[in-house]
Amino acid sequence: MPDTYEFVQLDVFTRTPLTGNPLAIFTDARGLNDEQMQALAREMNLSETTFVLPREPEVEAEEGKRVRIFTVEEELPFAGHPTLGTALHLHSTDASRADEIVLDLNVGKIGVRFNPDSNHKSNRVAGDVFGEMRQRDPEFGPTLPLDKVATVLASIGSEITTEWPSQIVSTGLPFAIVPIRDSKTLANLKPDLASVGALLDGSGARFCYFISPERRGRLEVCARMLFYGGEDPATGSAAGCAVSWMVRHGVARSDEQVLIHQGAEARRPSEIFVRATSDGEKLTNVRVGGYAVEVLRGTVSL
């Protein structure tokens, strides 16, 4: 008889099916080796697939829920929407409805807290529980020269806001945070992706996260993350870097919750809620939150 493995698929950073960022979760991946996990991630053909490896309750109480994250090409130490989506799924199947779940990822332990006054009773993720992960404290890398960032946009740099720097930031994965003048300019942005590699060479970052902050009563940010082959609808790891950047440079206040809109251009609109705490010269308590909704269940036979 073939081995069978159950999976669920969620749309993350949204409460509406068929929007947000899709994620496949293999709910019990015990028995799969590295090559099989990578092959299954290719089979799912999503930006990321996670594999939950259940352990004894006393081990999980001490070490957290062991989870591995794969793209179609490689394993990642950390990624935002897989962390949040997997935690929300585990919360939905947890009879105790604990206020927090800790995931044991390759990058280390990441805690995800849930709205304590939710009346969520279903055993399926239904978009009515808010989850918020705490990412690692940020590491700030070099700022990027305006003229070199402009080469990525094949322009003289008029689209780039000069009030704040473009900078490498990491809360687990490094990104180049690039501020754009306004949301209309951002929506029409057509970066030269071939030039991104040269811009980021040696920085540890692989992608630019383009953002346009605007105050509309509250601080809201439009964001885009483009790469060869498409555009990411919601990038939770980059969102943590972005809010760290915003608090460091005075765009957002300490502990202010900021709403990031991403994915409209990819026709999968997403909402990412972020905040970070400024403690003197130190930035800490980087929080990235949102909702998820289940859209699919299935079984794979090997």
C-alpha positions in Angstrom: 0.0 0.0 0.0 1.3 3.5 -0.8 2.1 5.9 2.0 -0.4 8.8 2.3 0.1 12.3 3.6 -2.7 14.8 4.2 -2.3 18.4 3.4 -4.4 21.6 3.7 -4.1 24.7 1.7 -4.7 28.2 3.2 -4.8 31.7 1.9 -2.8 33.7 4.3 -2.9 37.5 5.2 -6.6 37.6 4.1 -10.1 36.7 5.3 -11.4 36.2 1.8 -10.8 32.9 -0.1 -8.7 33.2 -3.3 -6.9 36.3 -2.2 -3.8 36.6 0.0 -0.8 34.3 -0.3 -1.5 30.6 -0.7 0.2 28.0 1.5 0.2 24.2 1.5 0.7 22.5 4.9 1.5 18.8 5.3 0.0 18.3 8.7 2.0 15.2 9.6 5.2 14.8 7.6 6.8 12.0 9.7 8.3 9.5 7.4 9.2 11.9 4.6 12.9 12.5 3.9 14.4 15.8 2.6 14.2 14.8 -1.0 10.5 13.9 -0.7 9.7 17.1 1.1 11.4 19.1 -1.7 9.6 17.0 -4.4 6.2 17.6 -2.7 6.9 21.4 -2.5 7.5 21.3 -6.3 4.3 19.3 -6.7 2.3 21.9 -4.7 3.9 24.6 -6.9 3.3 27.4 -4.5 5.8 29.9 -3.2 6.1 27.9 0.0 5.0 24.6 1.5 5.4 23.6 5.2 5.9 20.3 6.8 4.8 19.7 10.4 6.7 17.1 12.3 4.8 16.2 15.5 6.8 15.2 18.6 5.9 14.0 22.0 3.8 16.5 23.9 6.4 17.1 26.6 9.0 17.8 23.8 6.7 20.2 22.1 5.9 22.0 25.4 9.7 22.6 25.8 10.9 23.0 22.2 7.8 24.0 20.2 6.2 22.6 17.1 8.8 21.4 14.6 8.1 22.9 11.2 10.2 23.0 8.0 9.6 25.4 5.1 10.4 24.7 1.4 10.0 26.7 -1.8 9.9 24.8 -5.1 13.7 25.0 -5.2 15.1 25.0 -1.6 14.5 24.9 2.1 14.2 28.2 3.9 15.2 29.0 7.5 12.3 31.3 7.9 9.4 32.9 5.9 6.5 35.0 7.1 3.3 33.7 5.6 4.2 30.0 6.1 4.9 30.7 9.8 1.7 32.6 10.4 -0.5 30.2 8.3 0.9 27.1 9.8 0.5 28.5 13.3 -3.1 29.5 12.6 -3.8 26.0 11.3 -2.3 24.3 14.3 -4.3 26.7 16.6 -7.5 25.6 14.8 -6.9 22.0 15.5 -5.7 22.5 19.1 -8.5 21.6 21.6 -7.0 23.8 24.3 -7.1 26.9 22.0 -3.8 28.1 23.6 -3.1 31.9 23.3 0.3 31.2 21.8 2.0 28.5 19.7 5.8 28.3 19.3 7.1 27.0 16.0 10.6 25.4 16.0 11.9 26.6 12.6 15.4 26.3 11.2 16.0 30.0 12.1 15.0 29.2 15.7 11.9 29.5 17.8 9.1 31.9 16.6 6.1 32.5 18.8 2.7 33.2 17.3 0.0 34.7 19.5 -3.8 34.6 18.9 -6.6 37.0 19.6 -7.6 35.9 23.1 -11.2 37.0 22.9 -12.0 35.1 19.7 -15.1 32.9 19.7 -13.5 30.6 17.1 -15.0 27.1 17.6 -14.4 25.4 14.2 -11.8 22.8 13.5 -11.0 24.6 10.2 -9.3 27.9 9.8 -12.1 30.3 8.9 -10.6 33.7 8.9 -11.9 34.7 12.3 -8.8 34.4 14.4 -6.1 37.0 14.3 -2.5 35.6 14.6 0.6 37.7 15.3 4.1 36.3 15.1 7.1 37.9 16.9 10.1 37.9 14.5 13.7 38.2 15.5 15.1 41.6 16.5 16.2 43.4 13.3 19.7 43.7 12.0 20.3 46.8 9.9 22.7 46.5 7.1 24.2 49.1 4.7 22.2 51.8 3.0 22.1 51.7 -0.8 23.3 54.6 -3.0 20.4 56.4 -4.7 22.1 56.2 -8.1 22.5 52.4 -7.9 18.9 51.9 -6.7 17.9 54.0 -9.7 19.6 51.6 -12.1 17.1 48.9 -10.9 14.3 51.2 -11.9 16.0 52.2 -15.2 15.5 55.8 -14.3 17.3 58.8 -12.7 15.7 57.9 -9.4 12.7 60.3 -9.4 10.5 57.5 -8.2 12.5 57.0 -5.0 11.8 59.0 -1.9 15.0 60.8 -0.9 13.6 61.6 2.6 14.5 58.2 3.8 17.3 55.8 2.8 17.1 52.5 0.9 18.5 49.9 3.3 19.2 46.3 3.9 17.2 44.9 6.9 16.8 41.4 8.3 14.5 39.8 10.9 15.4 36.3 9.7 15.7 36.9 6.0 17.4 40.1 4.6 15.5 42.4 2.2 16.4 45.8 0.7 13.7 48.2 1.8 13.2 50.8 -1.0 10.8 53.7 -0.3 8.8 54.9 -3.4 7.3 58.4 -3.8 3.6 57.4 -3.8 1.3 54.5 -4.3 0.4 55.3 -7.9 4.1 55.3 -8.8 4.5 52.1 -6.9 1.6 50.5 -8.8 3.2 51.3 -12.1 6.8 50.3 -11.1 8.6 48.1 -13.6 12.0 47.3 -12.0 14.8 45.7 -14.0 15.0 42.5 -12.1 18.3 41.6 -13.9 19.9 44.6 -12.1 18.7 43.6 -8.6 21.4 40.9 -8.2 24.1 43.4 -9.0 22.6 46.0 -6.6 22.4 43.5 -3.7 25.6 41.5 -4.4 27.3 40.8 -1.1 24.5 42.2 1.1 22.9 38.8 1.8 19.6 40.1 0.4 18.1 38.6 -2.7 15.0 40.9 -3.2 13.9 44.5 -3.0 10.7 45.3 -1.0 9.3 48.5 -2.5 7.0 50.4 -0.1 5.0 53.6 -0.2 4.0 54.9 3.3 1.0 57.2 3.5 -1.0 58.5 6.5 -4.7 58.2 6.1 -5.7 58.8 9.7 -3.6 55.7 10.5 -0.3 54.8 8.8 -1.0 52.6 5.8 1.7 51.3 3.4 1.4 49.9 -0.1 4.1 47.3 -0.9 5.3 45.2 -3.8 7.8 42.3 -4.0 8.7 41.3 -7.5 10.9 38.5 -8.7 11.5 36.5 -11.9 8.3 34.7 -12.8 5.9 36.7 -10.8 5.0 38.9 -7.8 4.5 37.8 -4.2 1.0 38.6 -2.9 2.2 39.0 0.7 5.7 38.8 2.1 5.5 38.5 5.9 9.3 38.2 6.4 9.8 41.5 4.4 6.9 43.1 6.3 8.8 42.6 9.5 11.9 44.2 8.0 9.8 47.1 6.6 8.2 48.0 10.0 11.6 47.8 11.6 12.9 50.2 9.0 9.8 52.5 9.5 10.3 52.8 13.2 14.1 53.3 12.9 13.7 56.2 10.5 10.7 57.8 12.2 8.1 56.9 9.5 6.1 54.9 12.2 5.9 55.5 15.9 7.1 52.9 18.4 4.4 50.2 18.9 2.1 51.9 16.3 0.2 49.2 14.3 0.7 49.8 10.6 -1.4 48.2 7.8 0.5 47.0 4.8 -1.4 46.4 1.6 0.3 44.1 -0.8 -0.8 41.9 -3.8 -3.2 44.2 -5.6 -1.2 44.1 -8.8 -1.0 40.3 -8.6 -4.8 40.3 -8.2 -4.5 38.7 -4.8 -4.9 41.6 -2.3 -3.5 41.0 1.1 -3.4 42.8 4.5 -0.4 42.5 6.8 -0.6 44.2 10.3 2.9 45.1 11.7 4.4 46.9 14.6 7.8 47.2 16.4 9.1 48.7 19.6 11.8 51.3 19.9 13.8 50.9 23.1 16.4 53.6 23.1 18.8 52.6 20.3 17.4 49.1 20.2 14.5 47.9 18.1 12.6 44.9 19.4 9.2 43.2 19.6 8.8 43.1 15.8 5.2 41.8 15.2 3.7 40.7 12.0 0.0 39.6 12.0 -3.0 38.8 10.0 -5.7 36.2 9.2 -5.9 33.1 7.1 -8.7 31.1 5.5 -8.7 27.4 4.5 -9.6 26.7 0.9 -8.6 23.1 0.1 -7.8 19.7 1.7 -6.3 16.7 0.1 -4.2 13.5 0.3 -1.0 12.7 -1.5 -0.1 9.0 -2.1 3.6 8.1 -2.5 
